[in-house]
Amino acid sequence: MAPVLSRSRYLPFVALLLISAVLVCLLYLDSSRYPGDQSAQPPASSGFPAADLAPTTASIDSAATIFDKVVNQYSVARSYEDSGCNVQFQSDGVRELFRNDFHTRFVRNGNLRFESVCGTTRSVDWTDGKTSTGWVKRPVDPAPERSVHNFGDFATALVAARSGGLDFSPVILLNCGLLNRKTGKRTIHAPKEFKELRDDVFDGRAVWVIVGITKPGEETQLSVDKASLAILCIESSEGGRIDSRTVYRPQFDIEIAATAVGDEWDPP
């Protein structure tokens, strides 16, 4: 019995050594994962994508550069065609106020044809760059209402309002801006300030999302296809709520027959 009693005297010391060894191992592993002063380590990621972080100066500069490339792409396009939809939202920024489906055809010699359907109202605007003609047909109208304007930019401005995007509407960019009668120059109004640039995917395409401040409290977001520099979507917001969203399905430099644009399109 003496040897057994002798070994039992050392059991507490052996257990203490084992526990100490485990603690040392744990401390070693912890220090190897976070070497040095842990207070000097960078904070853990918030889990949000980089777009949720404040934009850097480089990204803002890049947004301005990309916007200039987009403007140039539209200004030199030989022809352009798109079909799309503009949705105006109610004051809650969620419920639709109205929806306007449209189809645009443009040829660089100045011909522009824009057809839109809003509810039961169908309208067509055509311009050769000098004279614009418009037709509007409502269910209550016995015949289309026709109007003619000698100021060619009228159609461009009207189409820009109907197709969404206003200053950034493709028809404005294709037309190299609207003519300022005082200066005799065409002007495209870039955002007063570029707020953000991020990568995203829209309708299966890799895009740049450019967010610009157009006026205090108002922002415009452009989704630009990286491959073609075409605008795929424009969102306008005020006070953090969406006012308008326009989606485009654009094509550059395609063959468009003269009859597809027309010189005076027959009324609907």
Secondary structure, DSSP 8 states (H G I E B T S, - for coil): -HHHHHHHHHHHHHHHHHHHHHHHHHHHHHHHHS-S-GGGS-----S--GGGS---HHHHHHHHHHHHHHHHHHHH-SEEEEEEEEEEE-TTSSSEEEEEEEEEEEETTTEEEEEEEETTEEEEEEE-SS-EEEEEE-TT-SS-EEEEES-THHHHHHHHHHHS-GGG-HHHHHTTSEEETTTTEEE----SEEEEEEEEEETTEEEEEEEEEEETTEEEEEEEETTT--EEEEEEEETTEEEEEEEEEEEES----HHHH-SS----
